[in-house]
Amino acid sequence: MSNEKAPLTHNFIEGILRESEVYNSLDQLETLVEEGADLSSFPIQPLYLAIKKLPVEKTALQLEKFSKEQRQAFRDLDLWQKDELDVETFQYWVKAYATCPNESIRSEFFNSEEFGLFLKGRFNIWTFDEEDPEYPDHDNYFLTDDHLLLFEFDDNMDLMHEVRGLIKDIYSEKGVEHAYAMLFKLTVDSYMGLCEEQYQRKKDRMRDFGFVDYYDALEMDNVIPSLELLGNFINKKTNATANIDSEGLKQGLHSTSILAFKGKMDNFSGELEKVQTEKRLQYLQFSFVRLINGTISANQAIKDGPMAMTRIGNNTRGLLTLGFSYLQKLYANGDVVWKSEEGLFERFDFLDIYKIGNTLIGLIRRDLKKNLKEFKFEENQEAFLGSFWGEFLDQIYDLPPTISDKFEEPPREIKTVEDYELALKKANSLNDLIPFASKFYQVFEKLKSTGHLQDSYYLNYKVDEIDLETILLNSYANYLLGNIGEKYSSKMGLDLDEFKKFTSIVLTQDGKAIKKQDKLDLFLKEFGLEKIRDFSTYLEFLLEHHLTGYDYSNLTFEEYKHVGGPIILATLKQ
């Protein structure tokens, strides 16, 4: 089997998907090797994930099958967590190289920057004087063969024999003088300086393989500050097509990172067909691989396993599809400064399109988070907003973000402009409502803390079950019943007759909520709620959700304990 890459097709995403299925395990890769393929030409990400599934003993035997650059990339991926050393994860490679039977491979490792930095981060290294010896007051140490350096480690170090063996290899290869000079340098070099230098070199190396540094990935994930600036970004975008070298063109993805895209990218095909040059296609493929790796890096998912990577893949695909839908609508409406017949991918790459979708959702989340924090609706207090808004917040912060037309309906991903506009409409309504909800909450908490609210006072609620939905319906009921003014200012609840009368006003004879409530607008103005966008729709939902489905004329007193809606006072049994 030849491992030469076929010329790119316009539908290269499907090509990456098909190729990714070959990279699921090292057994599959070894089959390709038997057929004539060369592992050294295979992409880094799937190889890394395949080899990390193996027991370390088997990995030790496979190392020689990879190129020096691939082995370097594996070490780069595991030595760092964000920009800090991850010595615990890196111990996998220490053991693998220490037990590798190939001397040149072991030499490559113990001469590497990564091994030196591992030693610096995992051991205290001291100079040792046999004529005036100073030993630690514990047994967790060993001396080099020349008795000139002492390596001290903690109780959790279980690779002492492997590390000591690698250090013996250094002395065997370099001789005492040069080995000592190499290791002594670790005692005098600044740890922070070494980390900074090596991290930058790692970042530069991995860029060529389509990987994105953690902080660059966060920057890639940044939200454009406003819709106006997003419009500027779109209209000022120009074609930028970098040359991709042979190493970059080799790069692909593991199936777990791209599974979310399978069968869900057909709407991109038409625009990709408009791309006119091989160079642009190569650049777009590399930007797609870089986008997937970048979102994985931003969420530190590559070490968390297949489920985490698939979850991030789903979110990436959702935001990418939303950004694509948004651009398509701008093109269709002529809301761009260039000709709409120009191919979308002639100006935008996958990172650009993702940024657009991420910004649309990110702006919604940012404004919600700001208001929830400002008015102290965080953690447990958020539950006071009720189940309707609780469901919406769960959906908008989900990965990928979702939305539903009606409460408790199965949600769908926000991947079209129409879905986004529905989410934005709900978010605007909630943002308007939050300041009012805060006032209701403060009054409610004050009454509760002063003992004015007790479980025994109410028929259908415990005090801790009362939320914004209950209070709004209670206020609306009191307004319709004429229970307004100073006399009723502290009235929290309806008696049973008042509750029945309220239901007869807002429900039809067959028990359905009346649309376009006659006095709803007056109620909104009375309480200043008319400033809340789409509030009437929300209140009509509350009436429908809490009050329908009951035959109130035939309910027993006990059955009224289980109805929703306004609070019923626990008056004498009727």
ABEGO torsion letter per residue (X at the ends): XBABBBBBBABAAAAAAAAAAAAABAAAAAAAAAAGBBAAABBAAAAAAAAAABBAAAAAAAAAABBAAAAAAAAAAAABBEABBBAAAAAAAAAAAAABABAAAAAAAAABAAAAAAAAAABBBBBBBAABBBBBABABBBBBAAGABBBBBBAABAAAAAAAAAAAAAAAAAEAAAAAAAAAAAAABBAAAAAAAAAAAAAAAAAAAGBBBAAAAAAAABBBABAAAAAAAAAABBBBBBBBBAAAAABBBBAAAAAAABGAAAAAAAAAAABABAAAAAAAAAAAAAAAAAAAAAAGAAAAEAAAAAAAAAAAAAAAAAAAAAAAAAAAAGABABBAABBAAAABBAAAAAAAAAAAAAAAAAAAAAAAAAAGBBEAAAAAAEAAAAAAAAAAABOBBBBBABBGBBBBBBABAAAAAAAAAAAAAAAAAAAAAAAAAAAAAAAAAAGABBAAABAABBAAABBAAAAAAAAAAAAAAGBBEAAAAABBEBBAAAAAAAAAAABBAAGBBBBGBAAAAAAAAAAGAAABBGAAAAAAAAAAAAABGBBAAABBAAAAAABBEBBBBBBBBX
